[in-house]
Amino acid sequence: INSSIMLGAVCEMAQQKLDEVSRTTKAGMARVARETDEERQAKHKNRIGRPAKNQWYDRQAIADALAAGERPDEVAKRYGVGIATVYRIRKAAAAVA
């Protein structure tokens, strides 16, 4: 019986030490758990200054401009996107057609 009490005490001390160490990370994790997906997205949008990844440019308009035979580099400049994005949209449009 004595040894089990002793073991319990040792475990308790170790647990307390662990709690102290993990309190900082726990606080961070609790904060992350508290903020909902919407809040996280809103924060993300504010930080970037534009919506999530591929929603901030008008795909359809770019695809239409390319279909009208405009040069990809001019389209990219006008819509403020990279040339790779324009090529990607052109490829997607070609796949659909």
Rosetta constraint file for C-alpha pairs under 8 A:
AtomPair CA 1 CA 5 HARMONIC 6.43 0.50
AtomPair CA 2 CA 6 HARMONIC 6.18 0.50
AtomPair CA 3 CA 7 HARMONIC 6.01 0.50
AtomPair CA 4 CA 8 HARMONIC 6.07 0.50
AtomPair CA 5 CA 9 HARMONIC 6.24 0.50
AtomPair CA 6 CA 10 HARMONIC 6.28 0.50
AtomPair CA 7 CA 11 HARMONIC 6.10 0.50
AtomPair CA 8 CA 12 HARMONIC 6.02 0.50
AtomPair CA 9 CA 13 HARMONIC 6.23 0.50
AtomPair CA 10 CA 14 HARMONIC 6.19 0.50
AtomPair CA 11 CA 15 HARMONIC 6.00 0.50
AtomPair CA 12 CA 16 HARMONIC 6.22 0.50
AtomPair CA 13 CA 17 HARMONIC 6.27 0.50
AtomPair CA 14 CA 18 HARMONIC 6.13 0.50
AtomPair CA 15 CA 19 HARMONIC 6.06 0.50
AtomPair CA 16 CA 20 HARMONIC 6.26 0.50
AtomPair CA 17 CA 21 HARMONIC 6.34 0.50
AtomPair CA 18 CA 22 HARMONIC 6.02 0.50
AtomPair CA 19 CA 23 HARMONIC 5.72 0.50
AtomPair CA 20 CA 24 HARMONIC 7.85 0.50
AtomPair CA 21 CA 25 HARMONIC 7.96 0.50
AtomPair CA 22 CA 26 HARMONIC 5.64 0.50
AtomPair CA 23 CA 27 HARMONIC 5.97 0.50
AtomPair CA 24 CA 28 HARMONIC 6.50 0.50
AtomPair CA 25 CA 29 HARMONIC 6.11 0.50
AtomPair CA 26 CA 30 HARMONIC 5.93 0.50
AtomPair CA 27 CA 31 HARMONIC 6.18 0.50
AtomPair CA 28 CA 32 HARMONIC 6.29 0.50
AtomPair CA 29 CA 33 HARMONIC 6.07 0.50
AtomPair CA 30 CA 34 HARMONIC 6.02 0.50
AtomPair CA 31 CA 35 HARMONIC 6.46 0.50
AtomPair CA 35 CA 39 HARMONIC 5.95 0.50
AtomPair CA 35 CA 40 HARMONIC 6.52 0.50
AtomPair CA 36 CA 40 HARMONIC 6.28 0.50
AtomPair CA 37 CA 41 HARMONIC 6.11 0.50
AtomPair CA 38 CA 42 HARMONIC 6.02 0.50
AtomPair CA 39 CA 43 HARMONIC 6.08 0.50
AtomPair CA 40 CA 44 HARMONIC 6.14 0.50
AtomPair CA 41 CA 45 HARMONIC 6.05 0.50
AtomPair CA 41 CA 52 HARMONIC 7.73 0.50
AtomPair CA 42 CA 46 HARMONIC 6.13 0.50
AtomPair CA 43 CA 47 HARMONIC 6.15 0.50
AtomPair CA 44 CA 48 HARMONIC 6.25 0.50
AtomPair CA 44 CA 52 HARMONIC 7.68 0.50
AtomPair CA 45 CA 49 HARMONIC 5.61 0.50
AtomPair CA 45 CA 50 HARMONIC 5.42 0.50
AtomPair CA 45 CA 51 HARMONIC 5.15 0.50
AtomPair CA 45 CA 52 HARMONIC 6.43 0.50
AtomPair CA 46 CA 50 HARMONIC 7.04 0.50
AtomPair CA 50 CA 56 HARMONIC 6.22 0.50
AtomPair CA 51 CA 55 HARMONIC 6.20 0.50
AtomPair CA 51 CA 56 HARMONIC 5.49 0.50
AtomPair CA 52 CA 56 HARMONIC 7.03 0.50
AtomPair CA 57 CA 79 HARMONIC 7.14 0.50
AtomPair CA 57 CA 81 HARMONIC 7.48 0.50
AtomPair CA 58 CA 62 HARMONIC 6.40 0.50
AtomPair CA 58 CA 79 HARMONIC 7.99 0.50
AtomPair CA 59 CA 63 HARMONIC 6.10 0.50
AtomPair CA 59 CA 89 HARMONIC 6.84 0.50
AtomPair CA 60 CA 64 HARMONIC 6.07 0.50
AtomPair CA 61 CA 65 HARMONIC 6.12 0.50
AtomPair CA 62 CA 66 HARMONIC 6.24 0.50
AtomPair CA 62 CA 75 HARMONIC 6.80 0.50
AtomPair CA 62 CA 79 HARMONIC 7.52 0.50
AtomPair CA 62 CA 86 HARMONIC 7.13 0.50
AtomPair CA 62 CA 89 HARMONIC 7.48 0.50
AtomPair CA 63 CA 67 HARMONIC 6.12 0.50
AtomPair CA 63 CA 89 HARMONIC 6.36 0.50
AtomPair CA 63 CA 90 HARMONIC 6.14 0.50
AtomPair CA 63 CA 93 HARMONIC 6.54 0.50
AtomPair CA 64 CA 68 HARMONIC 6.12 0.50
AtomPair CA 65 CA 69 HARMONIC 6.72 0.50
AtomPair CA 65 CA 70 HARMONIC 5.92 0.50
AtomPair CA 65 CA 75 HARMONIC 6.94 0.50
AtomPair CA 66 CA 70 HARMONIC 5.24 0.50
AtomPair CA 66 CA 71 HARMONIC 7.04 0.50
AtomPair CA 66 CA 72 HARMONIC 6.75 0.50
AtomPair CA 66 CA 75 HARMONIC 7.43 0.50
AtomPair CA 66 CA 90 HARMONIC 6.97 0.50
AtomPair CA 70 CA 74 HARMONIC 7.18 0.50
AtomPair CA 70 CA 75 HARMONIC 6.80 0.50
AtomPair CA 71 CA 75 HARMONIC 6.34 0.50
AtomPair CA 72 CA 76 HARMONIC 6.04 0.50
AtomPair CA 72 CA 83 HARMONIC 6.82 0.50
AtomPair CA 72 CA 86 HARMONIC 6.34 0.50
AtomPair CA 72 CA 87 HARMONIC 7.27 0.50
AtomPair CA 73 CA 77 HARMONIC 6.22 0.50
AtomPair CA 73 CA 83 HARMONIC 6.04 0.50
AtomPair CA 74 CA 78 HARMONIC 6.14 0.50
AtomPair CA 75 CA 79 HARMONIC 6.19 0.50
AtomPair CA 75 CA 86 HARMONIC 7.45 0.50
AtomPair CA 76 CA 80 HARMONIC 5.78 0.50
AtomPair CA 76 CA 81 HARMONIC 5.05 0.50
AtomPair CA 76 CA 82 HARMONIC 5.76 0.50
AtomPair CA 76 CA 83 HARMONIC 5.53 0.50
AtomPair CA 76 CA 85 HARMONIC 7.87 0.50
AtomPair CA 76 CA 86 HARMONIC 6.14 0.50
AtomPair CA 77 CA 81 HARMONIC 6.59 0.50
AtomPair CA 77 CA 82 HARMONIC 7.72 0.50
AtomPair CA 81 CA 85 HARMONIC 6.45 0.50
AtomPair CA 81 CA 86 HARMONIC 7.29 0.50
AtomPair CA 82 CA 86 HARMONIC 6.68 0.50
AtomPair CA 83 CA 87 HARMONIC 6.32 0.50
AtomPair CA 84 CA 88 HARMONIC 6.06 0.50
AtomPair CA 85 CA 89 HARMONIC 6.19 0.50
AtomPair CA 86 CA 90 HARMONIC 6.12 0.50
AtomPair CA 87 CA 91 HARMONIC 6.09 0.50
AtomPair CA 88 CA 92 HARMONIC 6.21 0.50
AtomPair CA 89 CA 93 HARMONIC 6.05 0.50
AtomPair CA 90 CA 94 HARMONIC 6.08 0.50
AtomPair CA 91 CA 95 HARMONIC 6.18 0.50
AtomPair CA 92 CA 96 HARMONIC 6.31 0.50
AtomPair CA 93 CA 97 HARMONIC 6.18 0.50
